[in-house]
Amino acid sequence: MPYKSITNLPNSVREVLPVPAQEIYLAAFNHAEQEYRSHAGREMLCDEVAWIAVKKKFIKGSDGKWHVHT
């Protein structure tokens, strides 16, 4: 099921990602949800797609926080 806003994202996403990364996750997840609507394991697949999108622009630092790639 697509998310309506970042406030609806799972805690596992909201608690670790900064807001811009949450927005990337949301957009990628919702796009994948439309693309793979009839796929059997789509929730897990959409989550994987969303994390891949986040990791294109953000990296987890040694401090445990996510930072924009420089």
C-alpha positions in Angstrom: 0.0 0.0 0.0 1.5 3.4 -0.9 2.3 5.9 1.8 0.5 9.2 1.8 3.2 11.2 3.6 6.5 10.7 5.4 4.6 10.7 8.7 3.1 7.3 7.5 6.4 5.7 6.9 7.5 2.9 9.2 9.4 3.9 12.4 12.4 1.9 11.1 12.6 4.5 8.3 11.5 7.7 10.1 13.8 7.2 13.1 17.0 6.7 11.1 16.7 8.9 8.0 16.7 12.7 7.7 13.6 14.2 6.2 15.1 14.6 2.6 16.0 10.9 2.6 12.5 10.0 3.9 11.1 11.9 0.9 13.3 9.9 -1.4 12.2 6.7 0.3 8.5 7.7 0.0 8.7 8.5 -3.7 10.7 5.4 -4.6 8.5 3.1 -2.5 5.3 4.5 -4.0 6.6 4.3 -7.5 7.7 0.7 -7.0 4.3 -0.1 -5.5 2.6 1.0 -8.7 5.2 -0.8 -10.9 5.0 -4.1 -9.0 1.3 -4.0 -8.0 0.7 -7.6 -9.0 4.0 -9.0 -7.6 3.5 -11.5 -4.8 6.2 -10.1 -2.4 5.8 -6.5 -3.4 6.1 -4.9 0.1 9.6 -6.3 0.6 10.5 -5.5 -3.0 9.2 -1.9 -2.7 11.2 -1.5 0.5 14.4 -2.7 -1.2 13.8 -0.4 -4.1 13.3 2.5 -1.8 16.5 1.8 0.2 18.4 1.6 -3.0 17.1 5.0 -4.0 18.1 6.5 -0.6 21.6 5.0 -0.9 22.2 6.7 -4.2 22.1 10.1 -2.5 22.8 9.3 1.2 25.4 7.3 3.0 25.4 6.0 6.6 28.3 7.7 8.4 30.6 6.3 11.1 28.4 8.3 13.6 25.5 6.0 12.6 23.6 8.9 10.9 22.7 9.2 7.3 24.5 12.0 5.4 24.3 13.3 1.8 27.0 11.9 -0.5 29.6 14.5 -1.1 
